[in-house]
Amino acid sequence: MTTENTCKTCNDSQCAAQEKRPNERDEDFDDRQAIQSRMCQIKHKIMVLSGKGGVGKSTVAVNLATALALAGKRVGLLDVDIHGPSVPKLLHLEGTPLAGGENALIPVKVEVGQGSLSVMSIGFLLRHRDDAVIWRGPMKYGVIKQFLRDVEWGELDYLLVDSPPGTGDEPLSVAQLIEKADGAVVVTTPQDVAVQDVRRSINFCRQLNLPVIGVVENMSGFSCPKCGELVNIFGANGGREMAAEMNVPYLGAIPIEAEVVVSGDRGTPIVQAKPHSETAKAFGRIVRILLEPELSAAQAQPEPFADGRPLKIAIPVTGGLLSSHFGHCEQFVLFDVELGAKTARNKQALTPPPHEPGTFPKWLHEQGATVIIAGGMGSRAQSLFEQNGIQVLVGAVSGTPDDIVRDFLEGHLTTEANICDH
């Protein structure tokens, strides 16, 4: 049976479900259409799962979502842990009232760096934060369906879904309702008792044809802040070994740091609170993997300018290496590149004028720069560079200017998330 109820967002016949399924009720068909219409505005949909409680899954989900937003992405975070919603606490959003639009719920907006974060949780619907949610399966399925159908997420680059531990109603409902999810990030800790349960999560994904994006080993080693000795409190490499045995990707390990607990209790994810900590760097490496396809496009050499100008690449340096933030650099090293060439020439090291907002973009434009490769850079500064005709590539990893330019021109420059605290 063909219907005229098509996707109102993109009008793609493959997006909206055009055929009713056998014995499908009209109400269920309409819900499925409405969910598809919401989901087609979201480029990537990722579930965060764990087979066992207490592995820090929500902390991982919140920090991954925040790091993606810090990288300039539009991110949604849906907390479907009905009985233990912790996302509002981890983002200092407890007690935030929800706004409602016409036939829609408006997620709570959090401005994060140059990106944005939209959050929805059952925690926002509780009258008191200590209220117990005593629901059976059908009620949980109904509220999850409502979140996917009625929340006005808008256009997003990523939607992360924080599921409760196990393979019960909530993750099953999300996996079935989001018909084209990118896959799942599975969180474990190193010890055997957690790893065994995570195997079940991976088999759960396989039974539902949900790709496993990879395994994150949380709480992987504690570095003593006084002596620096690494202590493997929960064992070592359990997640890595299990990922190899199950033939799924291993995304990386997140260390134990006391600051993770402090930042979580204060409602500021550690990737924001302590962007230079080992934990934040570990999350940055995982986010880089999630961004890999987009990074490949971002690393491509910029198109030649229509007026035939050659490329002139600017690298902010401190102590001879790429400066972690362009505004704190000692010098800019500039390279000329002929159109179509893979090597740079006419290297210059110039001392910039005193740094004030808007100074460097204008000054580099006067020097003829057409591209800047930087470590960290805020969205306002990026906009000013672009207004001055200078293309921006951020997230470059520390190295010498010569190595960075060479890797850039050869197409394999290493970049990470643009975690900028300015």
C-alpha positions in Angstrom: 0.0 0.0 0.0 1.5 3.3 -1.1 0.8 6.5 0.9 1.2 10.2 0.3 2.7 10.6 3.8 6.3 11.3 2.7 9.2 12.8 4.5 8.5 16.4 4.9 12.1 17.3 5.4 14.0 16.0 2.4 11.2 14.4 0.2 13.5 11.4 -0.4 11.5 8.4 -1.2 14.1 6.2 0.5 14.0 8.3 3.7 10.4 8.0 4.7 8.9 4.6 5.0 6.5 4.5 2.0 5.0 1.1 2.5 3.1 0.0 5.5 4.4 -3.2 7.0 2.1 -6.3 7.3 -0.4 -5.9 10.1 1.1 -2.4 11.0 -1.4 -0.1 12.6 -2.0 3.3 11.1 -0.9 4.9 14.3 2.4 3.0 14.3 3.0 3.8 10.7 2.5 7.5 11.3 4.9 7.4 14.3 7.5 5.7 12.1 7.1 8.3 9.4 7.4 11.1 12.0 10.6 9.6 13.5 12.2 9.2 10.1 11.4 12.8 9.3 13.2 13.9 12.5 16.1 11.5 12.0 16.8 12.5 8.4 18.0 15.9 9.6 20.7 14.2 11.6 23.9 13.1 9.8 25.2 10.6 12.3 23.3 8.7 15.0 25.4 6.8 17.6 24.3 4.7 20.6 26.5 4.6 23.7 26.1 1.2 25.4 27.6 -0.9 28.2 26.9 -4.4 29.3 27.4 -3.5 33.0 26.6 -0.6 35.3 29.2 1.5 37.0 31.6 1.6 34.0 31.2 5.4 33.5 29.1 5.1 30.4 27.2 8.4 30.9 30.5 10.2 31.7 31.9 8.9 28.4 28.8 9.9 26.5 28.7 13.4 27.9 32.4 14.0 27.2 32.3 12.6 23.7 29.3 14.8 23.0 31.0 17.9 24.4 34.3 17.2 22.6 32.4 16.9 19.3 30.7 20.2 20.0 34.1 21.7 20.9 35.2 20.5 17.4 32.5 22.8 15.9 29.8 20.2 15.5 26.1 20.5 16.1 25.5 17.7 18.6 22.4 16.2 20.3 22.6 14.1 23.5 19.6 12.0 24.3 19.5 10.3 27.8 17.2 7.3 27.7 18.4 5.9 31.1 14.8 6.1 32.4 15.6 4.8 35.9 18.9 6.6 36.5 19.2 9.7 34.3 22.6 11.3 35.1 23.2 13.5 32.1 21.4 16.6 33.6 23.8 16.4 36.7 26.9 15.9 34.6 26.0 19.0 32.5 24.8 21.2 35.4 21.3 21.2 34.0 19.3 19.9 37.0 16.0 21.7 37.5 16.1 23.2 34.0 12.5 23.6 32.7 11.6 22.2 29.3 10.1 24.4 26.7 7.5 23.1 24.3 6.7 24.2 20.8 3.8 23.3 18.5 3.5 19.5 18.8 7.2 19.4 19.8 9.6 19.3 22.8 12.5 21.7 22.7 15.8 20.3 23.9 17.9 22.2 26.4 20.6 24.1 24.6 24.1 24.3 25.8 26.6 26.6 24.1 29.9 24.7 23.8 32.9 26.4 22.2 32.2 26.9 18.5 29.6 24.2 18.3 26.4 23.5 20.1 24.9 20.8 22.3 21.2 20.0 22.6 20.2 17.8 25.5 17.0 15.8 26.3 16.5 13.6 29.3 13.7 12.0 31.4 15.4 13.9 34.2 14.0 17.1 32.9 10.4 15.7 33.3 10.7 14.7 36.9 9.1 17.1 39.4 11.8 16.3 42.0 15.3 15.0 41.3 14.8 12.2 43.8 11.6 10.9 42.3 11.7 7.2 41.4 10.5 6.2 37.9 8.5 3.0 38.3 7.6 2.0 34.8 7.2 -1.3 32.9 8.4 -1.9 29.4 5.5 -0.4 27.4 5.7 2.9 29.2 9.5 3.1 28.7 9.0 2.3 25.0 6.4 5.1 24.7 8.5 7.8 26.2 11.6 6.8 24.1 9.4 6.9 21.0 8.1 10.4 22.1 11.7 11.6 22.5 12.6 10.5 19.0 9.4 11.6 17.4 8.6 14.9 19.2 11.9 16.5 20.2 12.7 19.3 17.8 16.4 18.4 17.3 16.7 20.4 14.1 19.7 19.8 11.9 22.5 18.0 13.7 25.9 16.6 12.8 25.7 14.0 15.6 23.1 12.5 17.9 24.5 10.5 20.8 22.0 8.3 22.7 23.1 7.4 26.3 21.4 4.1 27.1 21.2 2.3 30.5 23.4 -0.7 31.1 22.4 -4.1 29.7 20.4 -5.2 26.7 16.9 -4.5 27.9 14.0 -2.3 26.8 15.7 1.0 26.4 18.6 0.1 24.0 16.3 -2.3 22.2 13.7 0.4 21.6 16.2 2.9 20.4 17.9 0.4 18.0 14.6 -0.5 16.5 13.1 3.0 16.3 16.2 4.5 14.7 16.3 2.4 11.6 19.5 3.8 10.2 21.9 4.4 13.1 25.6 4.6 12.4 26.3 2.1 15.2 27.2 1.8 18.8 30.2 2.8 21.0 30.5 0.2 23.7 32.0 1.1 27.1 33.8 -1.2 29.4 36.3 -1.2 32.2 39.4 -3.5 32.1 38.3 -6.2 34.7 36.9 -9.5 33.5 33.5 -9.1 35.2 32.8 -6.0 33.1 34.4 -7.4 29.9 32.2 -10.5 30.0 29.0 -8.4 30.2 30.2 -6.1 27.3 30.5 -9.2 25.1 26.7 -9.5 25.5 26.3 -5.9 24.3 28.4 -6.7 21.2 26.3 -9.8 20.5 23.2 -7.6 21.1 24.3 -5.2 18.3 25.0 -8.1 16.0 21.6 -9.6 16.4 20.0 -6.3 15.6 22.4 -5.6 12.6 23.7 -2.5 14.5 27.4 -1.8 13.6 29.8 -1.7 16.5 31.8 1.5 16.0 34.3 0.4 18.7 35.1 -0.3 22.3 36.2 2.3 24.8 38.1 1.0 27.9 37.2 3.5 30.7 39.0 3.7 34.1 42.1 2.3 32.5 45.0 2.9 34.9 45.5 5.5 37.6 48.5 7.8 37.5 49.5 8.9 40.9 49.5 12.7 41.0 52.5 12.7 43.5 54.9 10.2 42.1 53.5 9.5 38.6 53.4 5.7 39.1 50.7 4.0 36.9 48.5 1.7 39.0 46.1 -0.6 37.1 43.4 -0.7 39.7 41.0 -2.6 37.6 43.6 -4.6 35.6 44.9 -3.7 32.2 44.0 -4.2 28.5 40.8 -6.1 29.2 38.9 -4.0 26.7 41.6 -4.1 24.0 41.9 -7.9 24.3 38.2 -8.4 24.2 37.8 -6.1 21.1 40.4 -8.2 19.3 38.7 -11.5 20.3 35.3 -10.2 19.2 36.8 -8.7 16.0 35.5 -5.2 16.7 37.5 -1.9 16.6 39.2 -0.7 19.8 38.8 3.1 20.1 41.1 3.8 23.1 41.5 3.9 26.8 40.4 6.6 29.3 42.6 6.9 32.4 41.3 7.4 36.0 41.8 10.9 37.2 40.3 12.5 40.3 39.5 15.5 38.3 36.9 13.5 36.3 34.9 13.1 39.5 35.2 16.7 40.5 34.3 18.0 37.1 31.3 15.6 36.8 30.0 16.7 40.2 30.3 20.4 39.2 28.6 19.7 35.9 31.4 20.6 33.6 32.8 17.8 31.5 36.5 17.3 31.9 37.2 18.0 28.2 36.0 21.5 29.0 37.2 21.8 32.6 40.7 20.4 32.0 41.3 20.4 28.3 45.0 19.6 28.6 44.6 16.7 31.0 45.4 13.1 30.0 41.7 12.2 30.1 40.7 15.1 27.8 43.5 14.1 25.4 42.2 10.5 25.4 38.7 11.7 24.6 40.1 13.9 21.8 41.8 10.9 20.2 38.5 8.9 20.2 36.6 11.9 18.8 39.2 12.1 16.1 38.3 8.6 15.1 34.6 9.4 15.0 35.4 12.4 12.8 37.8 10.5 10.5 35.7 10.7 7.3 35.1 14.5 7.8 38.7 15.1 8.7 39.8 13.5 5.4 37.8 16.1 3.6 39.0 18.9 5.8 42.6 18.0 5.2 42.3 18.3 1.5 44.3 21.1 0.0 42.2 24.2 -0.5 41.1 25.1 -4.0 43.3 27.6 -5.8 42.0 31.1 -5.7 40.1 32.4 -8.7 42.5 35.3 -9.2 45.5 32.9 -9.6 47.2 33.8 -6.3 49.5 31.1 -5.0 48.9 29.5 -1.6 50.7 31.3 1.3 50.4 29.1 4.4 50.8 30.6 7.9 51.8 28.5 10.9 51.8 30.0 14.5 54.8 28.8 16.4 56.2 29.0 19.9 59.7 27.6 20.7 60.0 26.4 17.1 56.9 24.2 17.3 53.2 24.7 16.4 51.6 26.8 19.1 48.7 25.1 20.9 46.7 28.3 20.5 47.4 30.8 17.7 46.8 33.8 19.9 49.8 32.9 22.2 52.4 32.3 19.5 55.8 34.0 19.4 56.0 34.1 15.6 54.2 33.1 12.4 56.2 31.1 9.9 54.9 31.7 6.3 55.5 29.4 3.3 54.8 30.1 -0.4 53.4 27.3 -2.5 53.0 27.4 -6.2 49.7 26.2 -7.6 49.7 22.4 -8.0 53.0 22.0 -6.2 53.6 19.6 -3.3 56.5 21.5 -1.8 56.8 24.9 -0.1 59.4 27.6 -0.7 60.4 31.1 0.6 60.0 30.3 4.2 59.7 33.4 6.4 59.5 33.8 10.2 57.7 37.0 11.2 57.0 38.5 14.6 53.4 39.6 14.8 52.1 42.8 16.4 50.7 42.7 20.0 47.7 40.4 20.1 44.3 42.0 20.3 41.0 40.7 18.9 41.1 41.1 15.1 44.8 42.0 14.9 46.3 38.8 13.6 43.7 38.2 10.8 44.2 41.7 9.4 48.0 41.6 9.8 48.3 38.1 8.1 46.1 39.3 5.3 48.5 42.2 4.7 51.4 39.6 4.6 49.5 37.8 1.8 48.5 34.7 3.8 45.7 32.6 2.3 45.7 29.7 4.7 46.4 29.3 8.4 47.0 25.9 10.0 46.5 26.2 13.8 46.1 24.0 16.9 43.2 25.7 18.8 41.1 28.6 17.6 37.7 29.9 18.7 34.8 30.4 16.3 35.0 34.2 16.5 38.6 34.2 15.4 37.9 31.7 12.6 35.2 34.0 11.3 37.6 37.0 11.3 40.2 35.0 9.4 37.6 34.0 6.8 36.5 37.6 6.5 40.1 38.5 5.6 40.2 35.9 2.9 42.2 33.4 4.9 41.1 29.7 5.0 41.4 28.0 8.4 42.4 24.5 9.3 42.3 23.8 13.1 43.2 20.9 15.3 46.7 20.3 14.0 49.0 18.3 16.2 52.2 19.9 17.5 55.2 19.6 15.2 57.7 21.8 13.3 56.3 24.2 10.7 58.2 22.4 7.9 56.7 19.0 8.9 53.2 20.4 9.2 53.3 22.1 5.8 54.8 19.0 4.2 52.1 16.7 5.6 49.4 19.1 4.7 50.5 19.3 1.0 50.9 15.5 0.8 47.4 15.0 2.2 48.1 13.2 5.5 48.3 16.0 8.1 47.3 14.6 11.6 44.6 16.6 13.3 42.6 16.2 16.5 39.5 17.8 17.9 39.8 21.6 18.2 39.5 21.8 22.0 39.8 25.5 22.6 39.1 27.1 26.0 39.1 30.7 24.7 
